């Protein structure tokens, strides 16, 4: 007896086979620099833990940190970025920090103040 579940399993079996996906380690930017294709995400990180996680990641070879002002943790991350840079553990030019602009701040007059606030929170100048 062929029921609905077994029909779909047989019909779409080719879609269920494992596949191999190659992810590049870096992406080449327009200026020739290589940006890592993966990094440490900070969404839903616990306050008090996220900064330390960033510090540990940077000290262990990560150079891409992903965050956003809406995560409400960029100030804490900034303290640890400042610490790592002052210690000389990492160099600013080797750290890629990606942030996001919340949808309500996409009007041209809102962009620069939001970027400035993110940079201030992260204690970065670019």
Wavefront OBJ file of the C-alpha trace (Angstrom):
o trace
v 0.000 0.000 0.000
v 1.453 3.345 -1.082
v 0.489 6.081 1.328
v 1.133 9.818 1.049
v 4.377 9.729 3.048
v 5.947 6.851 1.130
v 4.862 8.421 -2.175
v 6.716 11.643 -1.373
v 9.715 9.733 -0.057
v 9.951 7.744 -3.293
v 9.073 10.663 -5.583
v 11.556 13.097 -4.035
v 14.211 10.596 -2.924
v 16.853 12.273 -5.091
v 16.400 15.454 -3.049
v 17.106 13.630 0.195
v 20.559 12.412 -0.804
v 23.435 14.120 0.978
v 25.247 16.661 -1.099
v 28.666 18.187 -0.845
v 28.857 21.928 -0.563
v 32.127 23.776 -0.707
v 32.281 27.013 1.227
v 35.175 29.314 0.430
v 37.300 30.364 3.403
v 37.431 33.958 2.183
v 35.733 36.370 -0.177
v 37.877 38.763 -2.176
v 36.712 42.338 -1.733
v 36.965 45.107 -4.338
v 40.098 46.472 -2.672
v 41.815 43.087 -2.884
v 41.498 42.278 0.829
v 40.237 38.862 1.832
v 37.256 38.802 4.167
v 36.511 35.572 6.055
v 33.385 33.753 4.939
v 32.477 32.748 8.489
v 32.844 34.296 11.901
v 31.352 34.618 15.349
v 27.703 35.613 15.502
v 26.552 37.563 18.540
v 22.755 37.324 18.200
v 21.012 36.100 21.363
v 24.306 36.052 23.262
v 23.887 36.456 26.988
v 24.899 39.797 28.503
v 28.148 39.325 30.356
v 29.171 36.468 28.045
v 29.150 38.035 24.594
v 32.177 40.286 25.100
v 34.258 37.458 26.493
v 33.181 35.238 23.579
v 34.379 37.919 21.134
v 37.687 38.183 22.974
v 38.219 34.410 22.936
v 37.251 34.203 19.257
v 39.678 36.956 18.241
v 42.497 35.427 20.300
v 41.885 32.075 18.604
v 42.005 33.113 14.985
v 38.557 34.464 14.223
v 38.636 37.805 12.461
v 34.952 38.274 11.528
v 32.440 39.266 14.183
v 28.782 39.675 13.239
v 26.533 41.913 15.283
v 23.788 44.514 15.159
v 22.624 47.413 17.298
v 19.258 45.680 17.714
v 21.071 42.866 19.589
v 21.703 45.390 22.386
v 25.240 44.085 23.020
v 27.541 46.224 20.874
v 28.625 48.326 23.858
v 29.807 45.216 25.701
v 31.497 43.910 22.549
v 33.189 47.287 22.154
v 34.792 46.993 25.577
v 36.358 43.683 24.642
v 37.381 44.865 21.170
v 39.133 47.784 22.850
v 40.855 45.406 25.271
v 42.085 43.054 22.517
v 43.378 45.966 20.446
v 45.135 47.606 23.433
v 46.777 44.302 24.384
v 48.081 43.980 20.842
v 46.433 40.569 20.496
v 44.739 41.762 17.337
v 45.113 44.612 14.878
v 42.143 46.737 13.839
v 42.873 46.281 10.135
v 42.586 42.510 10.577
v 39.169 42.578 12.256
v 35.992 42.562 10.174
v 32.910 43.632 12.095
v 29.594 43.388 10.285
v 26.603 45.181 11.737
v 23.101 45.799 10.509
v 20.919 48.848 10.177
v 17.400 48.310 11.503
v 14.654 48.817 8.916
v 13.318 51.964 10.557
v 16.689 53.690 10.001
v 17.004 53.312 6.228
v 16.058 56.903 5.405
v 19.179 58.757 4.212
v 19.102 61.215 7.119
v 18.997 58.337 9.647
v 21.874 56.232 8.343
v 24.905 58.256 9.408
v 23.751 58.825 13.026
v 23.112 55.088 13.396
v 26.496 54.158 11.957
v 28.142 56.721 14.250
v 26.362 55.219 17.266
v 27.448 51.698 16.333
v 31.061 52.838 15.951
v 30.868 54.657 19.295
v 29.424 51.584 21.025
v 32.103 49.364 19.485
v 34.829 51.890 20.350
v 35.994 51.769 16.737
v 36.728 54.573 14.295
v 35.813 52.535 11.214
l 1 2 3 4 5 6 7 8 9 10 11 12 13 14 15 16 17 18 19 20 21 22 23 24 25 26 27 28 29 30 31 32 33 34 35 36 37 38 39 40 41 42 43 44 45 46 47 48 49 50 51 52 53 54 55 56 57 58 59 60 61 62 63 64 65 66 67 68 69 70 71 72 73 74 75 76 77 78 79 80 81 82 83 84 85 86 87 88 89 90 91 92 93 94 95 96 97 98 99 100 101 102 103 104 105 106 107 108 109 110 111 112 113 114 115 116 117 118 119 120 121 122 123 124 125 126
